[in-house]
Amino acid sequence: MKILTLLGGARKKGSTATVAGWIESELQSMGHEVESIPLQNKDLKGCLACGKCKEVTETVGCIQKDDAIEILDKMVAADLVLFTSPLYFWGLAGPLKTLIDRTFSFYVNYHQPGHASLVEGRRQALLVTGGGPYKNNAEPVFTAFDRLQGPHMAIKSGELYIGGCKTRDDLSEKQKEQAVEFARKIVG
Ligand SMILES: Cc1cc2nc3c(=O)[nH]c(=O)nc-3n(C[C@H](O)[C@H](O)[C@H](O)COP(=O)(O)O)c2cc1C
């Protein structure tokens, strides 16, 4: 399977990148092709809501020419996209949220006859790490992710929350096992 990991965390050696690395290692050992894109230093402009992308059905029709275009094309070409992010104020980190907004360009006619999407049938999975003490800490993010597959016509293949981490030193062996198990699940 061709797998694309989107790294939403700013810290190259942070908890999110560490857990994503464990997932990627397991996927590679299973024979999958994995490409990982750190989003932090990419030029990602916010969606203009201009609707120009809705006039194009065969390609990503966004009129903004920044780094998002190449990443969106890679998302279309992948069998599975693994979205990863630290929890920032109970939401996704900015660069990943901005990129997801730009996936507005993937589909046409949502909730109407003729609904079509460039990522129809592709798999999507989400990893979130967080440090806070709240129960159901990442609930809003997982609810939003669950709805994303509607307009995208994609398939959710898994979601994983790794809590209690301020730095990657807080990560436990048990969480590593969870990450490995998650990797097997999302391609299963
Ligand atoms: C700006 C900012 C906002 C944060 N907001 C939350 C939050 O709402 N809930 C939470 O549990 N942790 C929050 N945290 C903690 C991080 O989500 C947590 O430490 C995460 O594992 C960091 O990932 P990283 O090491 O990949 O950067 C926040 C951290 C920062 C810097």
The ligand as a Gaussian input file, in Angstrom:
#p B3LYP/6-31G(d) Opt

LIG

0 1
 C       -0.125000      25.620000      21.869000
 C       -0.353000      24.344000      22.624000
 C       -1.651000      23.985000      22.937000
 C       -1.905000      22.785000      23.590000
 N       -3.192000      22.436000      23.860000
 C       -3.446000      21.242000      24.454000
 C       -4.797000      20.820000      24.682000
 O       -5.757000      21.502000      24.372000
 N       -4.994000      19.626000      25.270000
 C       -3.954000      18.818000      25.647000
 O       -4.197000      17.737000      26.176000
 N       -2.662000      19.176000      25.421000
 C       -2.397000      20.363000      24.831000
 N       -1.094000      20.727000      24.583000
 C       -0.030000      19.746000      24.864000
 C        0.368000      18.956000      23.605000
 O       -0.767000      18.567000      22.867000
 C        1.112000      17.669000      23.959000
 O        2.188000      17.915000      24.804000
 C        1.579000      16.980000      22.677000
 O        1.884000      15.637000      22.953000
 C        2.809000      17.667000      22.082000
 O        3.186000      17.006000      20.906000
 P        4.638000      17.237000      20.267000
 O        5.636000      16.712000      21.280000
 O        4.618000      16.418000      19.019000
 O        4.793000      18.701000      20.034000
 C       -0.816000      21.934000      23.954000
 C        0.498000      22.326000      23.659000
 C        0.729000      23.520000      23.012000
 C        2.152000      23.927000      22.695000

